[in-house]
Amino acid sequence: MNAPLSTPALEWETLPGLTPYAETLSRMEARAAAIRADAAPEAVWLVEHPPSYTAGTSARPQDLRDARFPVFEAGRGGQWTYHGPGQRTGYVLLDLQHPHGTIPPRDIRAFVAGLEEWLIRTLAHFGVA
């Protein structure tokens, strides 16, 4: 029989109100450094931002149709993402140098696929298709 997987504590935080993207990014960078140093637990943050855009590595300026909101380089793949009131953004802060459940260390594609599957199943459980 297999022993249960040991998982570290995961801190969940829902930030109240609107949090500017730049403030969230600064907090994320500090938290990521603390997680790498084993000085803070891994976390999931649920945040709402004032109107803004984040640009992924494939974002082209000519594709942004409405530039009236602040734009931030996101350091992620993809193109443009709009963030705004009423839209909750989830930030998952994990040290992927270590395994998480069935996800092997440093396998970002497996992590994203696993996260996507977890979200689909969770939403289905609550009747959201």
Phi and psi in degrees as GROMACS dihedral restraints (atoms count N, CA, C in turn):
[ dihedral_restraints ]
;  ai    aj    ak    al  type     phi  dphi    fc
    3     4     5     6     1   -78.3    20    10
    4     5     6     7     1   142.3    20    10
    6     7     8     9     1   -74.0    20    10
    7     8     9    10     1   148.1    20    10
    9    10    11    12     1   -62.3    20    10
   10    11    12    13     1   147.4    20    10
   12    13    14    15     1   -68.9    20    10
   13    14    15    16     1   135.6    20    10
   15    16    17    18     1   -90.8    20    10
   16    17    18    19     1   125.7    20    10
   18    19    20    21     1  -124.3    20    10
   19    20    21    22     1   139.2    20    10
   21    22    23    24     1   -70.6    20    10
   22    23    24    25     1   163.3    20    10
   24    25    26    27     1   -60.3    20    10
   25    26    27    28     1   142.0    20    10
   27    28    29    30     1  -122.2    20    10
   28    29    30    31     1   122.2    20    10
   30    31    32    33     1   -92.5    20    10
   31    32    33    34     1   127.9    20    10
   33    34    35    36     1  -105.8    20    10
   34    35    36    37     1   134.3    20    10
   36    37    38    39     1  -139.8    20    10
   37    38    39    40     1   129.3    20    10
   39    40    41    42     1  -108.4    20    10
   40    41    42    43     1   112.5    20    10
   42    43    44    45     1   -78.7    20    10
   43    44    45    46     1   134.0    20    10
   45    46    47    48     1   -78.6    20    10
   46    47    48    49     1   152.8    20    10
   48    49    50    51     1    66.4    20    10
   49    50    51    52     1  -160.2    20    10
   51    52    53    54     1   -99.6    20    10
   52    53    54    55     1   129.1    20    10
   54    55    56    57     1  -114.0    20    10
   55    56    57    58     1   120.6    20    10
   57    58    59    60     1   -55.6    20    10
   58    59    60    61     1   142.9    20    10
   60    61    62    63     1   -57.0    20    10
   61    62    63    64     1   -43.5    20    10
   63    64    65    66     1   -59.5    20    10
   64    65    66    67     1   -38.5    20    10
   66    67    68    69     1   -66.3    20    10
   67    68    69    70     1   -42.5    20    10
   69    70    71    72     1   -63.8    20    10
   70    71    72    73     1   -43.4    20    10
   72    73    74    75     1   -60.6    20    10
   73    74    75    76     1   -44.3    20    10
   75    76    77    78     1   -61.2    20    10
   76    77    78    79     1   -44.7    20    10
   78    79    80    81     1   -63.0    20    10
   79    80    81    82     1   -40.3    20    10
   81    82    83    84     1   -63.3    20    10
   82    83    84    85     1   -44.4    20    10
   84    85    86    87     1   -61.8    20    10
   85    86    87    88     1   -42.4    20    10
   87    88    89    90     1   -65.5    20    10
   88    89    90    91     1   -43.2    20    10
   90    91    92    93     1   -66.6    20    10
   91    92    93    94     1   -40.9    20    10
   93    94    95    96     1   -60.2    20    10
   94    95    96    97     1   -41.9    20    10
   96    97    98    99     1   -63.4    20    10
   97    98    99   100     1   -41.2    20    10
   99   100   101   102     1   -66.7    20    10
  100   101   102   103     1   -38.3    20    10
  102   103   104   105     1   -64.3    20    10
  103   104   105   106     1   -45.4    20    10
  105   106   107   108     1   -60.1    20    10
  106   107   108   109     1   -33.0    20    10
  108   109   110   111     1   -87.2    20    10
  109   110   111   112     1     6.4    20    10
  111   112   113   114     1    57.6    20    10
  112   113   114   115     1    31.7    20    10
  114   115   116   117     1  -103.2    20    10
  115   116   117   118     1    -3.8    20    10
  117   118   119   120     1  -151.9    20    10
  118   119   120   121     1   149.7    20    10
  120   121   122   123     1   -74.3    20    10
  121   122   123   124     1   158.1    20    10
  123   124   125   126     1   -62.9    20    10
  124   125   126   127     1   159.1    20    10
  126   127   128   129     1  -148.8    20    10
  127   128   129   130     1   159.4    20    10
  129   130   131   132     1  -126.9    20    10
  130   131   132   133     1   125.3    20    10
  132   133   134   135     1  -113.1    20    10
  133   134   135   136     1   138.1    20    10
  135   136   137   138     1  -113.6    20    10
  136   137   138   139     1   118.4    20    10
  138   139   140   141     1  -133.5    20    10
  139   140   141   142     1   146.4    20    10
  141   142   143   144     1  -113.7    20    10
  142   143   144   145     1   137.3    20    10
  144   145   146   147     1  -112.3    20    10
  145   146   147   148     1   153.2    20    10
  147   148   149   150     1   -63.8    20    10
  148   149   150   151     1   164.4    20    10
  150   151   152   153     1   -52.5    20    10
  151   152   153   154     1   126.2    20    10
  153   154   155   156     1  -165.2    20    10
  154   155   156   157     1   166.1    20    10
  156   157   158   159     1  -121.5    20    10
  157   158   159   160     1   145.1    20    10
  159   160   161   162     1  -114.3    20    10
  160   161   162   163     1   141.4    20    10
  162   163   164   165     1  -108.1    20    10
  163   164   165   166     1   121.7    20    10
  165   166   167   168     1   -81.8    20    10
  166   167   168   169     1  -179.9    20    10
  168   169   170   171     1   -66.9    20    10
  169   170   171   172     1   -19.0    20    10
  171   172   173   174     1   -98.8    20    10
  172   173   174   175     1     2.8    20    10
  174   175   176   177     1   -68.2    20    10
  175   176   177   178     1   132.7    20    10
  177   178   179   180     1  -112.8    20    10
  178   179   180   181     1   130.8    20    10
  180   181   182   183     1   -52.6    20    10
  181   182   183   184     1   -37.2    20    10
  183   184   185   186     1   -68.0    20    10
  184   185   186   187     1   -15.3    20    10
  186   187   188   189     1   -86.6    20    10
  187   188   189   190     1   -11.4    20    10
  189   190   191   192     1   -81.5    20    10
  190   191   192   193     1   110.4    20    10
  192   193   194   195     1   -82.6    20    10
  193   194   195   196     1   -25.5    20    10
  195   196   197   198     1  -135.5    20    10
  196   197   198   199     1    95.2    20    10
  198   199   200   201     1   -92.8    20    10
  199   200   201   202     1    27.7    20    10
  201   202   203   204     1   -80.8    20    10
  202   203   204   205     1    -9.1    20    10
  204   205   206   207     1  -108.0    20    10
  205   206   207   208     1   157.5    20    10
  207   208   209   210     1   -59.5    20    10
  208   209   210   211     1   148.5    20    10
  210   211   212   213     1  -118.9    20    10
  211   212   213   214     1   136.7    20    10
  213   214   215   216     1  -129.1    20    10
  214   215   216   217     1   136.9    20    10
  216   217   218   219     1   -72.6    20    10
  217   218   219   220     1   126.4    20    10
  219   220   221   222     1   -95.7    20    10
  220   221   222   223     1   -16.9    20    10
  222   223   224   225     1    66.8    20    10
  223   224   225   226     1    27.2    20    10
  225   226   227   228     1  -129.0    20    10
  226   227   228   229     1   170.9    20    10
  228   229   230   231     1   -73.6    20    10
  229   230   231   232     1   175.4    20    10
  231   232   233   234     1    94.3    20    10
  232   233   234   235     1  -170.6    20    10
  234   235   236   237     1  -111.5    20    10
  235   236   237   238     1  -120.4    20    10
  237   238   239   240     1   -96.1    20    10
  238   239   240   241     1   141.2    20    10
  240   241   242   243     1  -131.0    20    10
  241   242   243   244     1   129.3    20    10
  243   244   245   246     1   -89.7    20    10
  244   245   246   247     1   138.0    20    10
  246   247   248   249     1  -122.6    20    10
  247   248   249   250     1   140.2    20    10
  249   250   251   252     1  -166.1    20    10
  250   251   252   253     1   174.6    20    10
  252   253   254   255     1   -55.4    20    10
  253   254   255   256     1   139.4    20    10
  255   256   257   258     1    86.5    20    10
  256   257   258   259     1    -6.3    20    10
  258   259   260   261     1  -111.8    20    10
  259   260   261   262     1   111.9    20    10
  261   262   263   264     1   -87.6    20    10
  262   263   264   265     1   126.2    20    10
  264   265   266   267     1  -105.4    20    10
  265   266   267   268     1   132.3    20    10
  267   268   269   270     1  -100.6    20    10
  268   269   270   271     1   127.5    20    10
  270   271   272   273     1  -112.6    20    10
  271   272   273   274     1   120.7    20    10
  273   274   275   276     1  -103.8    20    10
  274   275   276   277     1   115.6    20    10
  276   277   278   279     1  -110.8    20    10
  277   278   279   280     1    94.1    20    10
  279   280   281   282     1  -124.4    20    10
  280   281   282   283     1   151.7    20    10
  282   283   284   285     1   -90.3    20    10
  283   284   285   286     1   100.3    20    10
  285   286   287   288     1   -80.6    20    10
  286   287   288   289     1     9.4    20    10
  288   289   290   291     1   -74.5    20    10
  289   290   291   292     1   -15.4    20    10
  291   292   293   294     1  -115.0    20    10
  292   293   294   295     1   151.9    20    10
  294   295   296   297     1   -67.9    20    10
  295   296   297   298     1   150.1    20    10
  297   298   299   300     1  -131.2    20    10
  298   299   300   301     1   103.1    20    10
  300   301   302   303     1    61.4    20    10
  301   302   303   304     1  -121.7    20    10
  303   304   305   306     1   -91.4    20    10
  304   305   306   307     1     2.2    20    10
  306   307   308   309     1   -86.6    20    10
  307   308   309   310     1   119.6    20    10
  309   310   311   312     1   -67.5    20    10
  310   311   312   313     1   156.1    20    10
  312   313   314   315     1   -57.8    20    10
  313   314   315   316     1   144.2    20    10
  315   316   317   318     1    61.6    20    10
  316   317   318   319     1    17.9    20    10
  318   319   320   321     1  -103.8    20    10
  319   320   321   322     1    84.5    20    10
  321   322   323   324     1   -64.4    20    10
  322   323   324   325     1   -36.4    20    10
  324   325   326   327     1   -64.0    20    10
  325   326   327   328     1   -43.3    20    10
  327   328   329   330     1   -65.4    20    10
  328   329   330   331     1   -37.9    20    10
  330   331   332   333     1   -62.7    20    10
  331   332   333   334     1   -48.5    20    10
  333   334   335   336     1   -62.6    20    10
  334   335   336   337     1   -42.7    20    10
  336   337   338   339     1   -63.0    20    10
  337   338   339   340     1   -41.9    20    10
  339   340   341   342     1   -65.3    20    10
  340   341   342   343     1   -41.0    20    10
  342   343   344   345     1   -63.9    20    10
  343   344   345   346     1   -43.4    20    10
  345   346   347   348     1   -60.3    20    10
  346   347   348   349     1   -45.9    20    10
  348   349   350   351     1   -63.1    20    10
  349   350   351   352     1   -42.1    20    10
  351   352   353   354     1   -60.7    20    10
  352   353   354   355     1   -44.7    20    10
  354   355   356   357     1   -62.9    20    10
  355   356   357   358     1   -43.6    20    10
  357   358   359   360     1   -60.3    20    10
  358   359   360   361     1   -46.6    20    10
  360   361   362   363     1   -67.1    20    10
  361   362   363   364     1   -39.8    20    10
  363   364   365   366     1   -64.5    20    10
  364   365   366   367     1   -46.3    20    10
  366   367   368   369     1   -63.2    20    10
  367   368   369   370     1   -40.1    20    10
  369   370   371   372     1   -62.8    20    10
  370   371   372   373     1   -38.6    20    10
  372   373   374   375     1   -58.4    20    10
  373   374   375   376     1   -34.5    20    10
  375   376   377   378     1   -95.2    20    10
  376   377   378   379     1    10.8    20    10
  378   379   380   381     1    79.5    20    10
  379   380   381   382     1    17.6    20    10
  381   382   383   384     1  -102.2    20    10
  382   383   384   385     1   117.0    20    10
